[in-house]
Amino acid sequence: MQFANKTFLVTGGASGLGAACVREFAGAGANVVICDINQPREALPAQIAERVRFHKTDVAGEADVQAAIDLAVNEFGGLHGAVNCAGIATAERVIGRDGPQPLDHFAKVVTVNLIGTFNVIRLAGAQMLNADVRPGEDRGVIICTASVAAFDGQIGQAAYSASKGGVVGMTLSIAREFAQHQIRVMSIAPGIFDTPMMAGLPEAARESLGKQTPFPARLGSPHEYAALARHIVENQMLNGEVIRLDGAIRLAPK
């Protein structure tokens, strides 16, 4: 798939990995609808801002996501892809000093990260079916964000690891189902990236985390995630797989 005149949803597009995808995709000629509960943190360059719209979106809410899709169709004429970057992370032991982890804490992470991702896939996929394409062409491309925590879950990451493990688990299943519709489904599992979740840490802590990556020994850049997302869109043989984007890191227990 080429980007010119195509339209994508990017959840979590107001900051971090999602914001990098917005810039990358719009810069390549695509139209983008940012779906986020927060307004974008930074203004976009004038040359791409005209191709970008924002819709305040709870990814786990059916009405919110459908309204964002309707915006894409009404403003740009259709929908050809979705990049799922919306997510939350918590650090909480299953049994802490005050007793068992509250069940609603676990449920909230799974609701945003897993159910929210599935909600976007099902609604965006249904809209993509309306696009006319020739045999062998992409009707749509869906990219999800997993995490290395899906494979190397650390102590205190039970909820986060479970949610991202769910993303990994459904990638191939949905790719196989959507293949008949000429829609590809992929996931990226980032390692430790320089996102707003990391911004609040002291610089010494950020540097220490970066050095845990074998090579390059630093935090990943959101632009590197966006570059891989772009390649997935453009490379038709990428389908039904989860790509670790992690500099060869394997997380220790804690």
Residue pairs with C-beta under 8 A, 6 or more apart in sequence:
1 80
1 81
1 137
1 138
1 141
1 233
1 234
1 236
2 29
2 234
3 25
3 28
3 29
3 30
3 230
3 233
3 234
4 28
4 29
4 30
5 29
5 30
5 31
6 29
6 30
6 31
6 80
6 81
7 30
7 31
7 32
7 33
7 72
7 76
7 77
7 78
7 79
7 80
7 81
8 25
8 30
8 31
8 32
8 33
8 79
8 80
8 81
8 82
8 83
9 32
9 33
9 35
9 68
9 69
9 72
9 79
9 81
9 82
9 83
9 120
9 124
10 18
10 21
10 22
10 25
10 32
10 33
10 34
10 35
10 82
10 83
10 85
11 18
11 35
11 36
11 57
11 59
11 82
11 83
11 84
11 85
11 86
11 116
11 120
12 18
12 35
12 36
12 59
12 84
12 85
12 86
12 87
12 145
13 19
13 21
13 22
13 32
13 34
13 35
13 36
13 40
13 83
13 85
14 34
14 36
14 38
14 39
14 40
14 41
14 54
15 36
15 38
15 40
15 41
15 195
15 196
16 85
16 193
16 195
16 196
16 197
16 222
17 85
17 145
17 190
17 193
17 195
17 222
17 225
17 226
18 34
18 36
18 83
18 85
18 86
19 40
19 41
19 42
19 222
20 221
20 222
20 223
20 225
20 226
21 83
21 85
21 225
21 226
21 229
22 32
22 34
22 40
22 44
22 52
23 44
23 48
23 226
24 223
24 226
24 227
24 229
24 230
25 32
25 83
25 226
25 229
25 230
25 233
26 32
26 44
26 48
26 51
26 52
27 48
28 230
29 51
30 51
30 81
31 51
31 52
31 53
31 72
31 75
31 76
32 51
32 52
32 53
33 52
33 53
33 54
33 55
33 68
33 71
33 72
33 75
33 76
34 40
34 52
34 53
34 54
34 55
35 55
35 57
35 59
35 64
35 65
35 68
35 86
35 120
36 54
36 56
36 57
36 86
37 56
37 57
37 58
39 54
39 56
40 54
41 196
43 49
44 52
53 71
53 72
53 75
55 64
55 67
55 68
55 71
56 64
57 64
57 65
57 67
57 68
57 86
58 64
58 116
59 65
59 84
59 86
59 112
59 116
59 117
59 119
59 120
60 111
60 112
60 115
60 116
60 119
61 119
62 119
62 123
65 119
65 120
65 123
65 124
66 123
69 79
69 123
69 124
69 127
72 78
72 79
72 127
73 79
73 127
78 127
78 130
78 131
79 124
79 127
79 128
79 131
79 140
80 128
80 131
80 138
80 139
80 140
80 141
81 124
81 128
81 140
81 141
81 142
81 143
81 233
82 120
82 121
82 124
82 140
82 142
82 143
83 142
83 143
83 145
83 229
84 116
84 117
84 120
84 121
84 142
84 143
84 144
84 145
85 145
86 112
86 116
86 117
87 112
87 113
87 116
87 145
87 163
88 108
88 109
88 112
88 113
89 109
89 160
89 197
90 105
90 109
90 159
90 160
91 156
91 157
92 101
92 105
92 156
92 158
92 159
93 101
93 155
93 156
94 100
94 101
94 158
95 101
101 158
101 159
105 159
106 158
106 159
106 162
109 159
109 160
109 162
109 163
110 159
110 162
110 163
110 166
112 163
113 160
113 163
113 164
113 166
113 167
114 162
114 163
114 164
114 166
114 167
117 144
117 145
117 167
118 170
121 142
121 144
121 174
121 185
124 140
124 142
125 140
125 142
125 174
125 178
125 181
125 183
128 139
128 140
128 181
128 183
129 139
129 181
131 139
131 140
133 139
133 182
135 182
136 182
137 182
138 182
138 183
138 184
138 236
139 181
139 182
139 183
140 178
140 181
140 182
140 183
140 184
141 183
141 184
141 186
141 232
141 233
142 174
142 178
142 183
142 184
142 185
142 186
143 186
143 187
143 188
143 229
143 232
143 233
144 167
144 171
144 185
144 186
144 187
144 188
145 167
145 187
145 188
145 189
145 190
146 164
146 165
146 167
146 168
146 171
146 187
146 188
146 189
146 242
147 160
147 161
147 164
147 189
147 190
148 189
148 190
148 191
148 244
148 246
148 249
148 250
148 251
149 157
149 160
149 161
149 164
149 251
150 161
150 164
150 165
150 167
150 168
150 189
150 242
151 168
151 189
151 244
152 250
152 251
153 160
153 161
153 165
153 251
154 161
154 251
154 252
154 253
154 254
155 253
155 254
156 254
164 189
167 187
168 187
168 189
168 242
171 185
171 186
171 187
171 240
171 241
171 242
172 240
172 241
174 185
175 184
175 185
175 186
175 239
175 240
176 240
178 184
178 185
179 239
179 240
184 232
184 236
184 238
184 239
184 240
185 239
185 240
186 232
186 238
186 239
186 240
186 241
186 242
186 243
187 241
187 242
187 243
188 225
188 228
188 229
188 232
188 242
188 243
188 245
189 242
189 243
189 244
189 245
189 246
190 220
190 225
190 245
190 246
191 213
191 220
191 244
191 245
191 246
191 247
191 249
192 198
192 209
192 210
192 212
192 213
192 219
192 220
192 246
192 249
193 219
193 220
193 221
193 222
193 224
193 225
194 206
194 219
194 220
194 221
194 222
195 222
198 206
198 209
198 219
201 209
206 219
209 219
210 217
210 218
210 219
211 217
211 218
212 249
212 251
212 252
213 219
213 220
213 246
213 247
213 248
213 249
214 247
214 248
214 249
215 247
215 248
216 247
217 247
220 245
220 246
220 247
224 245
225 245
228 243
228 245
231 238
232 238
232 243
